[in-house]
Amino acid sequence: MSDPSDASTACESESKPLSNASSAPNTGQIWLDGRLVPPGEATISVFDHGLLYGDGCFEGIRVYNNRIFKLKSHLERMYRSAEAIYLTPRWSLEEIDDAIRMTVAANDLTDGYVRLVFTRGVGTLGLNPFLCKDHTAFVIAADIALYPDELYQNGLPVVVANRRRVPVECLNPEIKSLNYLNNILAKVEAIKAGVLEAIMLNERGEVGECTGDNIFMIKDGVISTPDTSAGMLHGVTRKFVIEEVAPALGHTVVERPHGINEFFEADEVFLTGTAAEVIGVNRIDSTTIGNGAVGPITSSLTAKFREIVQENAPED
């Protein structure tokens, strides 16, 4: 990416596709159904409904300076997701808490990323989930770098996806399920446009979220973000920014419906996510946001977020 502020040069040809990572995650031990195993032994059946139908749920969790950021919040959301899809995990919340800490320690992970997954388990080739027995759980702990450092400094260009968000009435996005095809197809639009993220609208044409991040805008010093009625995942980092990071800097965040034109006309736009943290947007489609650089409020939010999590990342 020769010029991160110029989406036209972000991906020079389809023979050199833009990607977030150049290799598989660096991990040594994976927790799988009660035991730590090397990656080559961390396998599940081809008859697992998690593979066959995307039937399961997951969480992504960050580790900062030996502390597991908002672990309790992530685990509570994980078990809500499992309950919403009628999946009763084999392991209690407390046992999964222990499994995550065990996996982080086994991989000597001081700063990194944890992926927790519950799958429906082995069943028939039919859809009936209640024929699946012995649900599977696994934990991966590895390094992560979602976006290059220069994009945090100069801003992330994004596009508005043509692909709409699945309506809440069809599949509630509060459920962090293994079926991410809706997001993936919008992500493909972003990659084909030479950028790394896309804004997704709901069926009413309102801004919902991005393919893997929540979205905020700043206009005349006021920070606002789509409210949860727009249809989005209730992001843990989103909530942390609204309730703790922004107030620490004297800001209040307004949650309300947004049209996409508001983002085109914003002074600043930024995204939040477990992997992304807080990152400024410098362009949406062909429209430059603000002066085309990461704005001062966004910069202060990013700095404050990193200060808090590196000094004493809250685990609750």
C-alpha positions, 0 to 999 in steps of 0.5 A: 500500500504505497499511499494509505490515504489514496484508495486508488493505489491501495490495490494496484491489480487483482493479481495482488489482492489487498489483505489484512494479513500475510500469513496464518496466526502465530500460535503454539497451543489451542484449547479444544474441548478440555485439553491443549493441543498443537494446531495440527491436532486441533481438528473437528469433524466434517459432520460438525454443523458449525462447518456444514451450516455455520451453526455456532457462535464466537467471540474475539477478545484482546489481551493487553499487557497480560490482562484480558480486555473485557473478558466478562463482557465477552463471555456474557455475550457469548453465552447470550449468543449460544442461548439465542441459537438454542445451543447449550455449551458443554462447558460453564462460563467459569470453565471457559474463563479458565480455558482462555487464561490457560491458552493465553498462558500456554502461548506466552501471550502478553499482547494479542488476540483470543478467538473463542468458538462454540460449534453445534457439534457432530450431527446428521446431514440434515438441518435438525440441530437437536440431533447434534450431540457433544457441542465443540468448544475451542480457544485460539490465542495468537498475535494480531494486526488487523490494519497496518500502522500507517492507516492509524496515522493517516486514516482508513479509506472505506466504501459503502457496500451495495450489500445490505445488512440482513434485517434484524427480523431475519437474523438478529446481529446481536447473535455473533454467529459463525455465519458471517457470509453477509459481512464477507460479501460486503468485505469482498466489495471493499477488497475489490475497491482496493480498501479494507472495510465497507459500511453496511446499510440496513434495509431502510437505507440507514447506516448500521455498521461496517463488516467487522467494526462499529462506526462513529461520526463527529460533526461540530464537536458532537460524537454520534453513532447509529443506535442499536435499532439500526441492526448491529452487533453490540460491540464491546469496544463500542460500548467501552468508547461510549461509556469510558473513553469518550467521557474521560475526554469530556465527550458525550456520545449520542446514539441515534439513526443516521443516513449515509449522507451525514457521514459524507458531510462529517468532520471526522469518522472513526471505527471501533472493534476488538481487533481494530481498536479505534481507527480514523476514516479519511475517505468514504467512496470518493468523498474526503472526510474533513481535511483527509487526515485523522481528526483531532478528536479521533486522535485523542480517542485512539490515544486515550483508548490505548493509554487505558488498556495498556496501563490497566485493561479492565477485565469485567 
